[in-house]
Amino acid sequence: MKILSKKTLCDSGGTKVTEMWVSAPDISRKTKPGQFVVLMVNEKGERIPLTIVEKDPSR
């Protein structure tokens, strides 16, 4: 998975909302908006669920 672009949408009261476009062809083919992907920085890292809002298989 590779991050293509990253943009902060809101930063208020210690809460940050960020939009990220990533290149992940295997995930893009099978997922639907509203589903989650789980991100782990390393094997012992915390699991972070991210919501899929939109996909563009052509990108």
DSSP file (Angstrom, degrees, kcal/mol; ACC not computed):
  #  RESIDUE AA STRUCTURE BP1 BP2  ACC     N-H-->O    O-->H-N    N-H-->O    O-->H-N    TCO  KAPPA ALPHA  PHI   PSI    X-CA   Y-CA   Z-CA
    1    1 A M              0   0    0      0, 0.0     2,-0.4     0, 0.0    23,-0.2   0.000 360.0 360.0 360.0 135.6    0.0    0.0    0.0
    2    2 A K  E     -A   23   0A   0     21,-1.5    21,-3.3     0, 0.0     2,-0.5  -0.994 360.0-126.3-130.6 131.9    1.3    3.4   -0.9
    3    3 A I  E     -A   22   0A   0     -2,-0.4    19,-0.3    19,-0.2     3,-0.1  -0.660  25.0-179.8 -77.7 123.3    0.0    6.8    0.1
    4    4 A L  E     -     0   0A   0     17,-3.3     2,-0.3    -2,-0.5    18,-0.2   0.845  66.6  -4.5 -91.1 -41.1   -0.7    9.0   -3.0
    5    5 A S  E     -A   21   0A   0     16,-1.6    16,-2.4     2,-0.0    -1,-0.4  -0.990  57.4-164.3-152.9 154.8   -2.0   12.1   -1.3
    6    6 A K  E     +A   20   0A   0     -2,-0.3     2,-0.4    14,-0.2    14,-0.2  -0.991  10.3 175.0-145.0 130.5   -2.9   13.3    2.3
    7    7 A K  E     -A   19   0A   0     12,-2.7    12,-3.3    -2,-0.3     2,-0.5  -0.993  28.1-131.8-142.1 130.0   -4.9   16.3    3.3
    8    8 A T  E     -A   18   0A   0     -2,-0.4    10,-0.3    10,-0.2     3,-0.1  -0.713  22.3-179.2 -80.7 122.3   -6.1   17.5    6.8
    9    9 A L  E     +     0   0A   0      8,-2.9     2,-0.3    -2,-0.5     9,-0.2   0.816  67.2   4.9 -90.5 -35.4   -9.8   18.3    6.6
   10   10 A C  E     -A   17   0A   0      7,-1.5     7,-2.9     2,-0.0     2,-0.4  -0.985  50.3-176.0-153.4 138.0  -10.3   19.4   10.2
   11   11 A D  E     +A   16   0A   0     -2,-0.3     2,-0.4     5,-0.2     5,-0.2  -0.834  30.0 148.0-136.6  96.6   -8.1   20.0   13.2
   12   12 A S  E >   -A   15   0A   0      3,-2.4     3,-1.9    -2,-0.4    -2,-0.0  -0.989  63.5 -13.9-139.5 126.9  -10.2   20.9   16.3
   13   13 A G  T 3  S-     0   0    0     -2,-0.4    -1,-0.1     1,-0.3     3,-0.1   0.823 126.2 -49.8  58.3  36.5   -9.8   20.2   20.0
   14   14 A G  T 3  S+     0   0    0      1,-0.2     2,-0.5    -3,-0.0    -1,-0.3   0.427 115.5 113.1  83.0  -2.2   -7.1   17.6   19.6
   15   15 A T  E <   -A   12   0A   0     -3,-1.9    -3,-2.4     2,-0.0     2,-0.4  -0.902  47.0-167.7-105.9 130.1   -9.1   15.7   17.0
   16   16 A K  E     -A   11   0A   0     -2,-0.5     2,-0.5    -5,-0.2    -5,-0.2  -0.966   9.0-160.4-121.6 130.9   -7.8   15.5   13.4
   17   17 A V  E     -A   10   0A   0     -7,-2.9    -8,-2.9    -2,-0.4    -7,-1.5  -0.949  17.9-174.4-109.4 123.4   -9.7   14.3   10.4
   18   18 A T  E     -A    8   0A   0     -2,-0.5     2,-0.5   -10,-0.3   -10,-0.2  -0.953  18.9-147.4-124.9 136.5   -7.5   13.4    7.4
   19   19 A E  E     -A    7   0A   0    -12,-3.3   -12,-2.7    -2,-0.4     2,-0.4  -0.879  22.6-177.8 -98.2 128.9   -8.3   12.4    3.9
   20   20 A M  E     -A    6   0A   0     -2,-0.5     2,-0.5   -14,-0.2   -14,-0.2  -0.994  18.0-158.0-129.6 134.6   -5.8    9.9    2.3
   21   21 A W  E     -A    5   0A   0    -16,-2.4   -17,-3.3    -2,-0.4   -16,-1.6  -0.956  23.6-176.1-105.7 124.7   -5.7    8.4   -1.1
   22   22 A V  E     -A    3   0A   0     -2,-0.5     2,-0.8   -19,-0.3   -19,-0.2  -0.877  28.7-126.7-122.5 153.7   -3.8    5.2   -1.2
   23   23 A S  E     +A    2   0A   0    -21,-3.3   -21,-1.5    -2,-0.3    -2,-0.0  -0.890  48.7 140.5 -98.9 110.9   -2.8    2.8   -3.9
   24   24 A A     >  -     0   0    0     -2,-0.8     4,-2.6   -23,-0.2     3,-0.4  -0.595  22.0-179.7-149.3  78.5   -3.9   -0.7   -2.9
   25   25 A P  H  > S+     0   0    0      0, 0.0     4,-1.7     0, 0.0    -1,-0.1   0.838  80.5  52.0 -55.8 -40.9   -5.2   -2.5   -6.1
   26   26 A D  H  > S+     0   0    0      1,-0.2     4,-0.7     2,-0.2    -2,-0.0   0.896 114.6  42.8 -65.0 -39.2   -6.1   -5.8   -4.3
   27   27 A I  H >> S+     0   0    0     -3,-0.4     4,-1.7     1,-0.2     3,-0.7   0.905 110.3  57.0 -71.7 -41.8   -8.2   -3.9   -1.7
   28   28 A S  H 3< S+     0   0    0     -4,-2.6    -2,-0.2     1,-0.2    -1,-0.2   0.834 102.6  54.5 -61.1 -35.0   -9.8   -1.6   -4.2
   29   29 A R  H 3< S+     0   0    0     -4,-1.7    -1,-0.2    -5,-0.2    -2,-0.2   0.817 117.9  32.7 -69.1 -29.7  -11.2   -4.4   -6.3
   30   30 A K  H << S+     0   0    0     -4,-0.7    -2,-0.2    -3,-0.7    -1,-0.2   0.618  99.8  85.9-107.3 -14.8  -13.1   -6.1   -3.4
   31   31 A T     <  -     0   0    0     -4,-1.7    24,-0.0     4,-0.0     3,-0.0  -0.422  52.4-155.5 -94.4 165.4  -14.2   -3.4   -1.0
   32   32 A K    >   -     0   0    0     -2,-0.1     3,-2.0     4,-0.1    20,-0.2  -0.950  38.3 -84.3-131.5 152.2  -17.2   -1.1   -0.8
   33   33 A P  T 3  S+     0   0    0      0, 0.0    20,-0.2     0, 0.0     3,-0.1  -0.297 115.5  36.6 -55.4 138.5  -17.8    2.3    0.8
   34   34 A G  T 3  S+     0   0    0     18,-3.5    19,-0.1     1,-0.5     2,-0.1   0.124  92.8 109.5 101.6 -19.2  -18.6    1.9    4.5
   35   35 A Q    <   -     0   0    0     -3,-2.0    17,-3.2    17,-0.2    -1,-0.5  -0.359  62.7-125.5 -81.5 170.1  -16.3   -1.1    5.0
   36   36 A F  E     -B   51   0B   0     15,-0.2     2,-0.3    -3,-0.1    15,-0.2  -0.838  13.1-159.6-117.0 152.3  -13.1   -0.8    7.0
   37   37 A V  E     -B   50   0B   0     13,-2.4    13,-3.2    -2,-0.3     2,-0.5  -0.939  21.7-133.8-119.0 151.5   -9.4   -1.6    6.5
   38   38 A V  E     -B   49   0B   0     -2,-0.3     2,-0.4    11,-0.2     9,-0.0  -0.927  15.7-157.3-111.4 126.8   -7.1   -2.1    9.5
   39   39 A L  E     -B   48   0B   0      9,-2.9     9,-2.7    -2,-0.5     2,-0.4  -0.865  11.1-179.5-104.7 132.1   -3.7   -0.4    9.5
   40   40 A M        -     0   0    0     -2,-0.4     7,-0.1     7,-0.2     3,-0.1  -0.994  18.6-156.6-130.0 125.5   -0.8   -1.6   11.6
   41   41 A V  S    S-     0   0    0      5,-0.5     2,-0.3    -2,-0.4    -1,-0.1   0.880  80.1  -9.8 -69.1 -38.1    2.5    0.3   11.5
   42   42 A N  S >  S-     0   0    0      4,-0.1     3,-1.3     1,-0.0    -1,-0.1  -0.898  84.9 -85.4-148.9 178.3    4.4   -2.8   12.6
   43   43 A E  T 3  S+     0   0    0      1,-0.3    -2,-0.0    -2,-0.3    -1,-0.0   0.809 128.3  37.4 -61.1 -32.2    3.7   -6.4   13.9
   44   44 A K  T 3  S+     0   0    0      2,-0.0    -1,-0.3    -4,-0.0    -3,-0.0   0.353  97.5 111.1-101.1   4.6    3.5   -5.2   17.5
   45   45 A G  S <  S-     0   0    0     -3,-1.3     2,-0.1     1,-0.1     0, 0.0  -0.222  77.7 -86.4 -77.8 167.7    1.7   -1.9   16.7
   46   46 A E        -     0   0    0      1,-0.1     2,-0.5    -6,-0.0    -5,-0.5  -0.449  41.2-116.9 -71.9 144.2   -1.8   -0.9   17.5
   47   47 A R        -     0   0    0     -2,-0.1    -7,-0.2    -7,-0.1    -1,-0.1  -0.737  29.6-165.0 -84.3 125.9   -4.5   -1.8   15.0
   48   48 A I  E     -B   39   0B   0     -9,-2.7    -9,-2.9    -2,-0.5     2,-0.3  -0.946   9.1-146.1-116.3 113.3   -6.2    1.3   13.6
   49   49 A P  E     -B   38   0B   0      0, 0.0     2,-0.4     0, 0.0   -11,-0.2  -0.631  15.4-168.1 -79.6 133.6   -9.5    0.9   11.7
   50   50 A L  E     -B   37   0B   0    -13,-3.2   -13,-2.4    -2,-0.3     2,-0.3  -0.974  17.7-128.1-121.6 135.5  -10.0    3.3    8.8
   51   51 A T  E     -B   36   0B   0     -2,-0.4     2,-0.6   -15,-0.2   -15,-0.2  -0.644  14.8-133.5 -83.7 134.3  -13.3    3.7    7.0
   52   52 A I        +     0   0    0    -17,-3.2   -18,-3.5    -2,-0.3   -17,-0.2  -0.791  31.4 168.6 -85.6 120.3  -13.4    3.4    3.2
   53   53 A V        -     0   0    0     -2,-0.6     2,-0.3     1,-0.4    -1,-0.2   0.784  61.9  -3.6-100.4 -36.6  -15.4    6.3    1.9
   54   54 A E        -     0   0    0    -22,-0.1    -1,-0.4   -21,-0.1     2,-0.3  -0.985  58.1-158.5-155.3 154.0  -14.8    6.2   -1.8
   55   55 A K        -     0   0    0     -2,-0.3   -34,-0.0    -3,-0.1    -3,-0.0  -0.987   8.3-167.7-140.1 153.9  -12.8    4.2   -4.3
   56   56 A D    >   -     0   0    0     -2,-0.3     3,-1.9     1,-0.1   -28,-0.1  -0.752   3.4-175.7-139.1  86.4  -11.5    4.8   -7.8
   57   57 A P  T 3  S+     0   0    0      0, 0.0    -1,-0.1     0, 0.0   -28,-0.1   0.747  82.0  64.8 -58.7 -23.8  -10.2    1.5   -9.4
   58   58 A S  T 3         0   0    0      1,-0.3    -2,-0.0     0, 0.0     0, 0.0   0.748 360.0 360.0 -72.4 -21.9   -9.1    3.4  -12.5
   59   59 A R    <         0   0    0     -3,-1.9    -1,-0.3     0, 0.0     0, 0.0   0.474 360.0 360.0 -81.6 360.0   -6.5    5.3  -10.5
